[in-house]
Amino acid sequence: MTAECRFTQAVLWVQDQSNTTPQREFLASGSGWPTRYDRNGTSVAQEGNNGAGEGAFSGHPGMEANSSGKEWTATRRLPQALIIGVKKGGTRALLEFLRLHPDIRALGSEPHFFDRHYARGLDWYRSMMPKALDGQIVMEKTPRYFVTVETPPRVHAMSRDVKLIVVVRDPDFLGLQRIVTDKHFYFNKTKGFPCLKKPEGSSKPHCLGKTKGRTHASIDPEVMQRLRDFYKPHNQRFYQMAGQDFGWQ
Ligand SMILES: Nc1ncnc2c1ncn2[C@@H]1O[C@H](COP(=O)(O)OS(=O)(=O)O)[C@@H](OP(=O)(O)O)[C@H]1O
């Protein structure tokens, strides 16, 4: 597999949050996140259908109170992390499984803001995001940002601190407290992939949709070899950029 990286700031990332102090049971991390946005200055979001999977975080509604009775208000903020990457790289699986973590608030659909809807402006983009409490990480995934030349300067103009999670293959994990483990999954033999036992906001098992985990056509070994030869130099370039040899064959 190959990837041409057009992001000058692309990182196969992630921030170490190991020394952050848990703020409460489900806000185990996050204070180490750089924020360029004035969280107090963000508009308190209006209710509405933004495709963000509202209610998916049903255990954590808009208003929360801590043990001293102080309230936290959930607001809509611009994302602090974007999942981008190669097509069919497993970006949906990464997002769906990450959002099991209570410190993650993720938009369910792909907003395609930086590549298709940029003219709508940042307020529109923010209104698409799910509400989040201070300390929660807001993220969205639009793999196509990875291959559209106009995206990097636009992301940079929004925030120089936004984290890019580039899925090329076997994505590594965020520096989150370990909450999501194999006990959250079961292997669905028919699908041939792990599925969630209990997705966010539901008690029913859930596999990713039918466009994920499709039956693949068998490919002539000669064609496979030609593809490998073709991608080899591109992979080498990518290893150099990423500073890591992934050893893809
Ligand atoms: N748990 C689970 N369930 C289903 N599918 C899984 C899972 N984990 C990884 N995958 C792989 O994810 C591939 C789809 O990748 P993306 O979500 O990035 O696709 S897309 O580019 O956004 O359309 C999808 O590609 P296909 O097998 O070609 O359908 C899968 O190989």
The ligand as an SDF file (V2000), in Angstrom:
LIG
                    3D

 31 33  0  0  0  0  0  0  0  0999 V2000
  -14.0000   -4.2850   12.0190 N   0  0  0  0  0  0  0  0  0  0  0  0
  -14.0380   -4.0350   10.6990 C   0  0  0  0  0  0  0  0  0  0  0  0
  -15.1860   -4.2370   10.0130 N   0  0  0  0  0  0  0  0  0  0  0  0
  -15.2200   -3.9840    8.6660 C   0  0  0  0  0  0  0  0  0  0  0  0
  -14.1680   -3.5240    7.9580 N   0  0  0  0  0  0  0  0  0  0  0  0
  -13.0030   -3.3280    8.6090 C   0  0  0  0  0  0  0  0  0  0  0  0
  -12.8830   -3.5580   10.0060 C   0  0  0  0  0  0  0  0  0  0  0  0
  -11.5960   -3.2550   10.3810 N   0  0  0  0  0  0  0  0  0  0  0  0
  -10.9520   -2.8810    9.2780 C   0  0  0  0  0  0  0  0  0  0  0  0
  -11.7870   -2.9300    8.2000 N   0  0  0  0  0  0  0  0  0  0  0  0
  -11.3650   -2.5730    6.8390 C   0  0  0  0  0  0  0  0  0  0  0  0
  -11.7990   -1.2450    6.5980 O   0  0  0  0  0  0  0  0  0  0  0  0
  -11.9370   -1.1240    5.1770 C   0  0  0  0  0  0  0  0  0  0  0  0
  -12.7550    0.1330    4.8610 C   0  0  0  0  0  0  0  0  0  0  0  0
  -11.9040    1.2290    5.1050 O   0  0  0  0  0  0  0  0  0  0  0  0
  -12.4290    2.7320    5.2760 P   0  0  0  0  0  0  0  0  0  0  0  0
  -13.4670    2.7970    6.3540 O   0  0  0  0  0  0  0  0  0  0  0  0
  -11.2240    3.6050    5.4660 O   0  0  0  0  0  0  0  0  0  0  0  0
  -13.1060    2.9970    3.8720 O   0  0  0  0  0  0  0  0  0  0  0  0
  -13.4090    4.4030    3.1660 S   0  0  0  0  0  0  0  0  0  0  0  0
  -12.1920    4.7600    2.4090 O   0  0  0  0  0  0  0  0  0  0  0  0
  -13.7780    5.3950    4.1890 O   0  0  0  0  0  0  0  0  0  0  0  0
  -14.5410    4.0920    2.2330 O   0  0  0  0  0  0  0  0  0  0  0  0
  -12.5910   -2.4060    4.7720 C   0  0  0  0  0  0  0  0  0  0  0  0
  -12.2370   -2.6330    3.4180 O   0  0  0  0  0  0  0  0  0  0  0  0
  -12.8900   -3.7870    2.5190 P   0  0  0  0  0  0  0  0  0  0  0  0
  -12.4620   -5.1010    3.1350 O   0  0  0  0  0  0  0  0  0  0  0  0
  -12.2960   -3.5910    1.1580 O   0  0  0  0  0  0  0  0  0  0  0  0
  -14.3860   -3.5910    2.5490 O   0  0  0  0  0  0  0  0  0  0  0  0
  -11.9660   -3.4440    5.7330 C   0  0  0  0  0  0  0  0  0  0  0  0
  -10.9080   -4.1380    5.1200 O   0  0  0  0  0  0  0  0  0  0  0  0
  1  2  1  0
  2  3  1  0
  2  7  2  0
  3  4  2  0
  4  5  1  0
  5  6  2  0
  6  7  1  0
  6 10  1  0
  7  8  1  0
  8  9  2  0
  9 10  1  0
 10 11  1  0
 11 12  1  0
 11 30  1  0
 12 13  1  0
 13 14  1  0
 13 24  1  0
 14 15  1  0
 15 16  1  0
 16 17  2  0
 16 18  1  0
 16 19  1  0
 19 20  1  0
 20 21  2  0
 20 22  2  0
 20 23  1  0
 24 25  1  0
 24 30  1  0
 25 26  1  0
 26 27  2  0
 26 28  1  0
 26 29  1  0
 30 31  1  0
M  END
$$$$
